[in-house]
Amino acid sequence: MLIKSPQTECEWEQYFHLRWLILRAPWHKDITTVKDEMEDLNHVFHAAAWDQEKVIGVGRLTVFENLSAQVRYMAVAQQYQRTGAGKAILEYLEEKARQNKVEKIFLQARENALPFYQNQGYRVQEKTFLLFNTIQHFLMTKEL
C-alpha cells in the first residue's frame, strides 16, 4: 500500500469519487457535495491510500495559522477497512501537520469511527452535530 497525494486528473477523479461513495452517496447526496472552498489552498494536504493504481482510502488536512489543523473527509473503501489503510492515511496527515509546526489536530468524527480515532490517540471533547439529520458527530483532538 502506498500513501501519497493525488497528482494526475485521473488520480483526483478517483480520490473525489471514493470520498463521495463512502461519505455522501449512502445519503443520496450529489457528488458536488464532497468538495468545499478549501480544496485548493496552499495549507491543505490531501492523502490517498493506493492498492496498485486504485484509490482505496482518502483524507485531508487543513493547517491553520494558530498552529492547529483539522482532519476531514477520511474514508476507506469497505473491503479495505481494518487493513491499516486508514491508520496509514492519518499518520501521513499527522506527519504533514508536524512538518508545518502544528501542535494540535482536531476533527469531527462520526460515531461509528470513534474507536478508530481513539486507537490513534484522539480524545473525545464533546458531542457536536448531526450530519444529514442522522449521523452523530463528535469533536476529537490530539496533541502532537
Stockholm file with secondary structure:
# STOCKHOLM 1.0

chainA/1-144         MLIKSPQTECEWEQYFHLRWLILRAPWHKDITTVKDEMEDLNHVFHAAAWDQEKVIGVGRLTVFENLSAQVRYMAVAQQYQRTGAGKAILEYLEEKARQNKVEKIFLQARENALPFYQNQGYRVQEKTFLLFNTIQHFLMTKEL
#=GR chainA/1-144 SS CEEECCCSHHHHHHHHHHHHHHHTGGGTCCGGGGCCTTTTCTTEEEEEEEETTEEEEEEEEEECTTSEEEEEEEEECGGGTTTTHHHHHHHHHHHHHHHTTCCEEEEEEEGGGHHHHHHTTCEEEEEEEEETTTEEEEEEEEEC
#=GC SS_cons         CEEECCCSHHHHHHHHHHHHHHHTGGGTCCGGGGCCTTTTCTTEEEEEEEETTEEEEEEEEEECTTSEEEEEEEEECGGGTTTTHHHHHHHHHHHHHHHTTCCEEEEEEEGGGHHHHHHTTCEEEEEEEEETTTEEEEEEEEEC
//
